[in-house]
Amino acid sequence: MKKKIKYTDEVLHIGERIKDTLPPPSQLIKRESNIKITLEVTRESLEFFKKQAKRAHIPYQRMMRALIDTYAKQHETRT
């Protein structure tokens, strides 16, 4: 036979409340202005990005944009 659980009306002290230090959701993602362009790439490159983006569960355009941004930032400091 199982033991009966005895419940009491005691105050539970789980922990102390701390101040919320996270920014609001609207400030979590940095907004940048984008410019639409037309870019021709090889079929192999496009398939590569689509496959990798599918694995990462993100749009392939975002992955390509991140690659271009990283490249530009890396070489911007060298000149």
Beta strands, then each sheet from edge to edge (+ up, - down):
end
